[in-house]
Amino acid sequence: MAENRASAYTEGVPCWVDVQLPDVEAGKRFYGGLFGWTFEDAGGVAVWARLDGAAVARLARKRDGRMPTVWTVYFATPDARGLARRILAAGGQIVNDPVPVRDLGTAALVADPQGAVFGLWQAASHPGFGVRHAPGTFAWAQLYTTDIHAANTFYGHLFAAALFGTGADPDFGRAPVSDVFYPGMPPQFVVHFRTGDVGAAVEAVRQLGGRVQAPPFETSYGKVAVVTDNQGASFALLQR
């Protein structure tokens, strides 16, 4: 399935990604070179990333140098405030309260009980991905956590319809932090972008100034390499 629009997403399915960068122009050069993305002004200090005209991501300049340089995955919800309350009740945290983003929708940043940060997106005029699962677009979000049992319980209760519903397509998995990262690394989501040849994509990352955190390895959902861009934001390349 090459195309799947976010307007059809149930609550708990990844519907959007963005990255906070020190230098958006450098980010445009890196991701344009790697995935063939083109860019369009998104107002202020951000740009939409597009592939063949379809929205695939957003690149934004960090408002504060103390903020992490990081990709964030957003999960669809029809009620961001209600979901935020459920996250608090389940032992999670609210990082940024739900707020309207112009006429696009309502966004929030939250964290699970182990501290992994993710976003919530209540769509209005911007439903999310214009295309996913195609090469150069979002394909999977993997949570690397310090407590698999606790993560399964938390997300299973929070997003039961997406994770366990008939015919669901959650694009979301869980694994121990130690599978990829050094001991002591905090729990985190890693956004995966699809590629036709993970080895060639890893070499392109190196040539564009990025680095490899985990060389290609096999998973239940495809061959994966975890890399960072030329400014230190981690993401993964997925060959299926």
ZADO-1210 file (C-alpha; in nm, 4 decimals, padded with zeros to 6 digits):
<atoms>
<atom x="00.0000" y="00.0000" z="00.0000" code="MET" pos="1"/>
<atom x="00.1816" y="00.3091" z="-00.1208" code="ALA" pos="2"/>
<atom x="-00.0681" y="00.5717" z="-00.0194" code="GLU" pos="3"/>
<atom x="-00.2816" y="00.5985" z="00.2933" code="ASN" pos="4"/>
<atom x="-00.4181" y="00.9331" z="00.3963" code="ARG" pos="5"/>
<atom x="-00.4382" y="01.0360" z="00.7582" code="ALA" pos="6"/>
<atom x="-00.8049" y="01.1358" z="00.7346" code="SER" pos="7"/>
<atom x="-00.8819" y="00.7647" z="00.7582" code="ALA" pos="8"/>
<atom x="-00.6668" y="00.7056" z="01.0665" code="TYR" pos="9"/>
<atom x="-00.8180" y="00.5801" z="01.3883" code="THR" pos="10"/>
<atom x="-00.7009" y="00.7111" z="01.7245" code="GLU" pos="11"/>
<atom x="-00.3531" y="00.5853" z="01.8059" code="GLY" pos="12"/>
<atom x="-00.2220" y="00.5534" z="01.4499" code="VAL" pos="13"/>
<atom x="00.0832" y="00.7670" z="01.3567" code="PRO" pos="14"/>
<atom x="-00.0414" y="01.0423" z="01.1272" code="CYS" pos="15"/>
<atom x="00.2411" y="01.3004" z="01.1134" code="TRP" pos="16"/>
<atom x="00.6086" y="01.3663" z="01.1904" code="VAL" pos="17"/>
<atom x="00.8195" y="01.6749" z="01.2358" code="ASP" pos="18"/>
<atom x="01.1778" y="01.7547" z="01.3275" code="VAL" pos="19"/>
<atom x="01.3222" y="02.0377" z="01.5356" code="GLN" pos="20"/>
<atom x="01.6550" y="02.1564" z="01.3911" code="LEU" pos="21"/>
<atom x="01.9109" y="02.4292" z="01.4646" code="PRO" pos="22"/>
<atom x="01.9382" y="02.5038" z="01.0900" code="ASP" pos="23"/>
<atom x="01.6379" y="02.4402" z="00.8646" code="VAL" pos="24"/>
<atom x="01.8329" y="02.5234" z="00.5470" code="GLU" pos="25"/>
<atom x="02.0892" y="02.2548" z="00.6327" code="ALA" pos="26"/>
<atom x="01.8005" y="02.0179" z="00.6991" code="GLY" pos="27"/>
<atom x="01.6531" y="02.0909" z="00.3578" code="LYS" pos="28"/>
<atom x="01.9849" y="02.0058" z="00.1910" code="ARG" pos="29"/>
<atom x="02.0177" y="01.6809" z="00.3869" code="PHE" pos="30"/>
<atom x="01.6650" y="01.5462" z="00.3463" code="TYR" pos="31"/>
<atom x="01.6260" y="01.6781" z="-00.0064" code="GLY" pos="32"/>
<atom x="01.9419" y="01.4923" z="-00.0996" code="GLY" pos="33"/>
<atom x="01.8443" y="01.1748" z="00.0850" code="LEU" pos="34"/>
<atom x="01.4749" y="01.1391" z="-00.0007" code="PHE" pos="35"/>
<atom x="01.4184" y="01.3786" z="-00.2911" code="GLY" pos="36"/>
<atom x="01.1902" y="01.5991" z="-00.0830" code="TRP" pos="37"/>
<atom x="01.0986" y="01.9478" z="-00.1968" code="THR" pos="38"/>
<atom x="01.0064" y="02.2227" z="00.0464" code="PHE" pos="39"/>
<atom x="00.7426" y="02.4898" z="00.0870" code="GLU" pos="40"/>
<atom x="00.7214" y="02.7693" z="00.3416" code="ASP" pos="41"/>
<atom x="00.5020" y="02.6718" z="00.6374" code="ALA" pos="42"/>
<atom x="00.5049" y="03.0149" z="00.7983" code="GLY" pos="43"/>
<atom x="00.7695" y="03.1620" z="01.0233" code="GLY" pos="44"/>
<atom x="01.0681" y="02.9337" z="01.0737" code="VAL" pos="45"/>
<atom x="00.9271" y="02.6075" z="00.9371" code="ALA" pos="46"/>
<atom x="00.8820" y="02.4355" z="00.6015" code="VAL" pos="47"/>
<atom x="00.6584" y="02.1581" z="00.4705" code="TRP" pos="48"/>
<atom x="00.8467" y="01.8676" z="00.3169" code="ALA" pos="49"/>
<atom x="00.6768" y="01.7248" z="00.0105" code="ARG" pos="50"/>
<atom x="00.7299" y="01.4259" z="-00.2166" code="LEU" pos="51"/>
<atom x="00.5661" y="01.4527" z="-00.5590" code="ASP" pos="52"/>
<atom x="00.3547" y="01.7329" z="-00.4141" code="GLY" pos="53"/>
<atom x="00.2227" y="01.5358" z="-00.1147" code="ALA" pos="54"/>
<atom x="00.3007" y="01.6498" z="00.2408" code="ALA" pos="55"/>
<atom x="00.5288" y="01.4017" z="00.4199" code="VAL" pos="56"/>
<atom x="00.6857" y="01.5937" z="00.7118" code="ALA" pos="57"/>
<atom x="00.7599" y="01.9340" z="00.8622" code="ARG" pos="58"/>
<atom x="01.1034" y="02.0817" z="00.9377" code="LEU" pos="59"/>
<atom x="01.1109" y="02.3566" z="01.2019" code="ALA" pos="60"/>
<atom x="01.3843" y="02.5656" z="01.3616" code="ARG" pos="61"/>
<atom x="01.4273" y="02.5099" z="01.7329" code="LYS" pos="62"/>
<atom x="01.2945" y="02.8025" z="01.9332" code="ARG" pos="63"/>
<atom x="01.5393" y="02.7320" z="02.2148" code="ASP" pos="64"/>
<atom x="01.8898" y="02.5892" z="02.1794" code="GLY" pos="65"/>
<atom x="01.8299" y="02.3770" z="02.4895" code="ARG" pos="66"/>
<atom x="01.5561" y="02.1832" z="02.3082" code="MET" pos="67"/>
<atom x="01.6586" y="01.8462" z="02.1626" code="PRO" pos="68"/>
<atom x="01.7271" y="01.8040" z="01.7927" code="THR" pos="69"/>
<atom x="01.4727" y="01.5314" z="01.7352" code="VAL" pos="70"/>
<atom x="01.2078" y="01.3757" z="01.5141" code="TRP" pos="71"/>
<atom x="00.8627" y="01.3555" z="01.6779" code="THR" pos="72"/>
<atom x="00.5829" y="01.1202" z="01.5770" code="VAL" pos="73"/>
<atom x="00.2226" y="01.2359" z="01.6226" code="TYR" pos="74"/>
<atom x="-00.0646" y="00.9983" z="01.6895" code="PHE" pos="75"/>
<atom x="-00.4109" y="01.0729" z="01.5535" code="ALA" pos="76"/>
<atom x="-00.6930" y="01.1539" z="01.7922" code="THR" pos="77"/>
<atom x="-01.0378" y="01.3096" z="01.7565" code="PRO" pos="78"/>
<atom x="-00.9980" y="01.4740" z="02.0995" code="ASP" pos="79"/>
<atom x="-00.6476" y="01.5876" z="02.1987" code="ALA" pos="80"/>
<atom x="-00.7560" y="01.7264" z="02.5360" code="ARG" pos="81"/>
<atom x="-00.9468" y="01.4142" z="02.6282" code="GLY" pos="82"/>
<atom x="-00.6563" y="01.1901" z="02.5270" code="LEU" pos="83"/>
<atom x="-00.4124" y="01.4075" z="02.7239" code="ALA" pos="84"/>
<atom x="-00.6268" y="01.3569" z="03.0340" code="ARG" pos="85"/>
<atom x="-00.6232" y="00.9808" z="02.9799" code="ARG" pos="86"/>
<atom x="-00.2449" y="00.9872" z="02.9437" code="ILE" pos="87"/>
<atom x="-00.2113" y="01.1677" z="03.2766" code="LEU" pos="88"/>
<atom x="-00.4479" y="00.9211" z="03.4437" code="ALA" pos="89"/>
<atom x="-00.2371" y="00.6305" z="03.3096" code="ALA" pos="90"/>
<atom x="00.0853" y="00.7678" z="03.4595" code="GLY" pos="91"/>
<atom x="00.2134" y="00.9700" z="03.1643" code="GLY" pos="92"/>
<atom x="00.3008" y="01.3397" z="03.1473" code="GLN" pos="93"/>
<atom x="00.1941" y="01.6457" z="02.9505" code="ILE" pos="94"/>
<atom x="00.4983" y="01.8196" z="02.8002" code="VAL" pos="95"/>
<atom x="00.3019" y="02.0838" z="02.6064" code="ASN" pos="96"/>
<atom x="-00.0729" y="02.1274" z="02.6575" code="ASP" pos="97"/>
<atom x="-00.3012" y="02.0849" z="02.3540" code="PRO" pos="98"/>
<atom x="-00.3054" y="02.4089" z="02.1547" code="VAL" pos="99"/>
<atom x="-00.4561" y="02.5079" z="01.8187" code="PRO" pos="100"/>
<atom x="-00.2081" y="02.5378" z="01.5315" code="VAL" pos="101"/>
<atom x="-00.3690" y="02.8051" z="01.3150" code="ARG" pos="102"/>
<atom x="-00.6510" y="02.6331" z="01.1216" code="ASP" pos="103"/>
<atom x="-00.4474" y="02.3128" z="01.0787" code="LEU" pos="104"/>
<atom x="-00.5479" y="02.1243" z="01.3923" code="GLY" pos="105"/>
<atom x="-00.4644" y="02.0869" z="01.7606" code="THR" pos="106"/>
<atom x="-00.1260" y="01.9568" z="01.8777" code="ALA" pos="107"/>
<atom x="00.0158" y="01.8416" z="02.2093" code="ALA" pos="108"/>
<atom x="00.3394" y="01.6842" z="02.3298" code="LEU" pos="109"/>
<atom x="00.3159" y="01.4129" z="02.5928" code="VAL" pos="110"/>
<atom x="00.5331" y="01.1418" z="02.7472" code="ALA" pos="111"/>
<atom x="00.4665" y="00.7856" z="02.8534" code="ASP" pos="112"/>
<atom x="00.5452" y="00.6662" z="03.2104" code="PRO" pos="113"/>
<atom x="00.9034" y="00.5760" z="03.1089" code="GLN" pos="114"/>
<atom x="00.9606" y="00.9226" z="02.9583" code="GLY" pos="115"/>
<atom x="00.9340" y="00.8590" z="02.5821" code="ALA" pos="116"/>
<atom x="00.7943" y="01.1755" z="02.4191" code="VAL" pos="117"/>
<atom x="00.5366" y="01.1683" z="02.1402" code="PHE" pos="118"/>
<atom x="00.2807" y="01.4018" z="01.9887" code="GLY" pos="119"/>
<atom x="-00.0968" y="01.4093" z="01.9605" code="LEU" pos="120"/>
<atom x="-00.2676" y="01.5498" z="01.6512" code="TRP" pos="121"/>
<atom x="-00.6359" y="01.6395" z="01.6266" code="GLN" pos="122"/>
<atom x="-00.6782" y="01.7196" z="01.2602" code="ALA" pos="123"/>
<atom x="-00.8647" y="02.0147" z="01.1156" code="ALA" pos="124"/>
<atom x="-00.7545" y="02.1414" z="00.7720" code="SER" pos="125"/>
<atom x="-00.4297" y="01.9407" z="00.7878" code="HIS" pos="126"/>
<atom x="-00.5159" y="01.5689" z="00.8136" code="PRO" pos="127"/>
<atom x="-00.1549" y="01.4525" z="00.8276" code="GLY" pos="128"/>
<atom x="00.0528" y="01.2590" z="00.5757" code="PHE" pos="129"/>
<atom x="-00.0399" y="01.3138" z="00.2132" code="GLY" pos="130"/>
<atom x="00.1351" y="00.9839" z="00.1416" code="VAL" pos="131"/>
<atom x="00.3073" y="00.7185" z="00.3511" code="ARG" pos="132"/>
<atom x="00.4674" y="00.3736" z="00.2972" code="HIS" pos="133"/>
<atom x="00.6235" y="00.4833" z="-00.0327" code="ALA" pos="134"/>
<atom x="01.0043" y="00.5203" z="-00.0581" code="PRO" pos="135"/>
<atom x="01.1066" y="00.8475" z="00.1045" code="GLY" pos="136"/>
<atom x="00.8008" y="00.8650" z="00.3321" code="THR" pos="137"/>
<atom x="00.6997" y="00.7552" z="00.6820" code="PHE" pos="138"/>
<atom x="00.6693" y="00.3791" z="00.7238" code="ALA" pos="139"/>
<atom x="00.6950" y="00.2882" z="01.0946" code="TRP" pos="140"/>
<atom x="00.7446" y="00.4265" z="01.4476" code="ALA" pos="141"/>
<atom x="00.9420" y="00.2088" z="01.6882" code="GLN" pos="142"/>
<atom x="00.9385" y="00.2767" z="02.0609" code="LEU" pos="143"/>
<atom x="01.2648" y="00.1797" z="02.2295" code="TYR" pos="144"/>
<atom x="01.1827" y="00.1489" z="02.5976" code="THR" pos="145"/>
<atom x="01.3302" y="00.0363" z="02.9269" code="THR" pos="146"/>
<atom x="01.0176" y="-00.1595" z="03.0239" code="ASP" pos="147"/>
<atom x="00.8403" y="-00.3538" z="02.7486" code="ILE" pos="148"/>
<atom x="00.5691" y="-00.4875" z="02.9804" code="HIS" pos="149"/>
<atom x="00.4814" y="-00.1395" z="03.1098" code="ALA" pos="150"/>
<atom x="00.4848" y="00.0034" z="02.7554" code="ALA" pos="151"/>
<atom x="00.2557" y="-00.2695" z="02.6238" code="ASN" pos="152"/>
<atom x="00.0157" y="-00.2070" z="02.9107" code="THR" pos="153"/>
<atom x="00.0184" y="00.1731" z="02.8693" code="PHE" pos="154"/>
<atom x="-00.0222" y="00.1853" z="02.4909" code="TYR" pos="155"/>
<atom x="-00.2507" y="-00.1182" z="02.4850" code="GLY" pos="156"/>
<atom x="-00.4971" y="00.0596" z="02.7113" code="HIS" pos="157"/>
<atom x="-00.4487" y="00.3977" z="02.5452" code="LEU" pos="158"/>
<atom x="-00.4710" y="00.2916" z="02.1804" code="PHE" pos="159"/>
<atom x="-00.6509" y="-00.0423" z="02.1948" code="ALA" pos="160"/>
<atom x="-00.8532" y="00.0198" z="01.8779" code="ALA" pos="161"/>
<atom x="-00.5424" y="00.0967" z="01.6703" code="ALA" pos="162"/>
<atom x="-00.3206" y="-00.1760" z="01.8138" code="LEU" pos="163"/>
<atom x="-00.5676" y="-00.4585" z="01.8401" code="PHE" pos="164"/>
<atom x="-00.8661" y="-00.3682" z="01.6227" code="GLY" pos="165"/>
<atom x="-00.9612" y="-00.5853" z="01.3268" code="THR" pos="166"/>
<atom x="-00.7798" y="-00.4705" z="01.0137" code="GLY" pos="167"/>
<atom x="-00.5866" y="-00.2072" z="01.2071" code="ALA" pos="168"/>
<atom x="-00.2672" y="-00.0676" z="01.0578" code="ASP" pos="169"/>
<atom x="-00.0860" y="00.0932" z="01.3522" code="PRO" pos="170"/>
<atom x="00.2691" y="00.1247" z="01.2047" code="ASP" pos="171"/>
<atom x="00.3919" y="00.1167" z="01.5647" code="PHE" pos="172"/>
<atom x="00.6059" y="-00.1316" z="01.7595" code="GLY" pos="173"/>
<atom x="00.7960" y="-00.1655" z="02.0863" code="ARG" pos="174"/>
<atom x="01.1462" y="-00.2992" z="02.1634" code="ALA" pos="175"/>
<atom x="01.4074" y="-00.2713" z="02.4422" code="PRO" pos="176"/>
<atom x="01.6379" y="00.0330" z="02.4294" code="VAL" pos="177"/>
<atom x="01.9350" y="-00.2045" z="02.4448" code="SER" pos="178"/>
<atom x="01.8414" y="-00.3508" z="02.1034" code="ASP" pos="179"/>
<atom x="01.9885" y="-00.0421" z="01.9344" code="VAL" pos="180"/>
<atom x="02.1161" y="00.2128" z="02.1868" code="PHE" pos="181"/>
<atom x="02.3800" y="00.2108" z="02.4569" code="TYR" pos="182"/>
<atom x="02.2728" y="00.1216" z="02.8126" code="PRO" pos="183"/>
<atom x="02.1480" y="00.4299" z="02.9927" code="GLY" pos="184"/>
<atom x="01.9912" y="00.5910" z="02.6847" code="MET" pos="185"/>
<atom x="01.6424" y="00.7233" z="02.7633" code="PRO" pos="186"/>
<atom x="01.3318" y="00.5648" z="02.6103" code="PRO" pos="187"/>
<atom x="01.2449" y="00.7200" z="02.2761" code="GLN" pos="188"/>
<atom x="01.0460" y="00.6846" z="01.9563" code="PHE" pos="189"/>
<atom x="01.2436" y="00.6394" z="01.6352" code="VAL" pos="190"/>
<atom x="01.0687" y="00.7489" z="01.3157" code="VAL" pos="191"/>
<atom x="01.1303" y="00.5124" z="01.0207" code="HIS" pos="192"/>
<atom x="01.1333" y="00.6240" z="00.6571" code="PHE" pos="193"/>
<atom x="01.1017" y="00.3684" z="00.3806" code="ARG" pos="194"/>
<atom x="01.3830" y="00.3051" z="00.1337" code="THR" pos="195"/>
<atom x="01.4259" y="00.0579" z="-00.1486" code="GLY" pos="196"/>
<atom x="01.7866" y="-00.0205" z="-00.0558" code="ASP" pos="197"/>
<atom x="01.8870" y="00.0354" z="00.3055" code="VAL" pos="198"/>
<atom x="02.2581" y="-00.0147" z="00.2344" code="GLY" pos="199"/>
<atom x="02.2623" y="00.2520" z="-00.0361" code="ALA" pos="200"/>
<atom x="02.0584" y="00.4857" z="00.1849" code="ALA" pos="201"/>
<atom x="02.3064" y="00.4443" z="00.4720" code="VAL" pos="202"/>
<atom x="02.5913" y="00.5378" z="00.2383" code="GLU" pos="203"/>
<atom x="02.3947" y="00.8438" z="00.1232" code="ALA" pos="204"/>
<atom x="02.3462" y="00.9478" z="00.4884" code="VAL" pos="205"/>
<atom x="02.7249" y="00.9351" z="00.5367" code="ARG" pos="206"/>
<atom x="02.7918" y="01.1348" z="00.2210" code="GLN" pos="207"/>
<atom x="02.5410" y="01.4009" z="00.3301" code="LEU" pos="208"/>
<atom x="02.7142" y="01.4486" z="00.6666" code="GLY" pos="209"/>
<atom x="02.5078" y="01.2155" z="00.8847" code="GLY" pos="210"/>
<atom x="02.6284" y="00.9122" z="01.0773" code="ARG" pos="211"/>
<atom x="02.5229" y="00.5557" z="01.1484" code="VAL" pos="212"/>
<atom x="02.4072" y="00.4567" z="01.4973" code="GLN" pos="213"/>
<atom x="02.3118" y="00.0987" z="01.4119" code="ALA" pos="214"/>
<atom x="02.4083" y="-00.0609" z="01.0781" code="PRO" pos="215"/>
<atom x="02.1421" y="-00.2594" z="00.8917" code="PRO" pos="216"/>
<atom x="01.9782" y="-00.5351" z="01.0964" code="PHE" pos="217"/>
<atom x="01.6752" y="-00.7593" z="01.0474" code="GLU" pos="218"/>
<atom x="01.3465" y="-00.7017" z="01.2320" code="THR" pos="219"/>
<atom x="01.0009" y="-00.8558" z="01.2130" code="SER" pos="220"/>
<atom x="00.8890" y="-00.5596" z="01.0005" code="TYR" pos="221"/>
<atom x="01.1883" y="-00.5306" z="00.7630" code="GLY" pos="222"/>
<atom x="01.5588" y="-00.4478" z="00.7409" code="LYS" pos="223"/>
<atom x="01.6414" y="-00.1371" z="00.9461" code="VAL" pos="224"/>
<atom x="01.9353" y="00.0984" z="00.9995" code="ALA" pos="225"/>
<atom x="01.9299" y="00.3714" z="01.2665" code="VAL" pos="226"/>
<atom x="02.1104" y="00.6898" z="01.1643" code="VAL" pos="227"/>
<atom x="02.1359" y="01.0585" z="01.2492" code="THR" pos="228"/>
<atom x="02.1127" y="01.3518" z="01.0149" code="ASP" pos="229"/>
<atom x="02.3790" y="01.6203" z="00.9720" code="ASN" pos="230"/>
<atom x="02.2523" y="01.7985" z="01.2862" code="GLN" pos="231"/>
<atom x="02.2113" y="01.4990" z="01.5175" code="GLY" pos="232"/>
<atom x="01.8428" y="01.4054" z="01.4826" code="ALA" pos="233"/>
<atom x="01.7994" y="01.0276" z="01.4959" code="SER" pos="234"/>
<atom x="01.5752" y="00.8392" z="01.2544" code="PHE" pos="235"/>
<atom x="01.5676" y="00.5009" z="01.0837" code="ALA" pos="236"/>
<atom x="01.5700" y="00.3691" z="00.7306" code="LEU" pos="237"/>
<atom x="01.3382" y="00.0754" z="00.6611" code="LEU" pos="238"/>
<atom x="01.3606" y="-00.1637" z="00.3671" code="GLN" pos="239"/>
<atom x="01.0568" y="-00.3898" z="00.3195" code="ARG" pos="240"/>
</atoms>
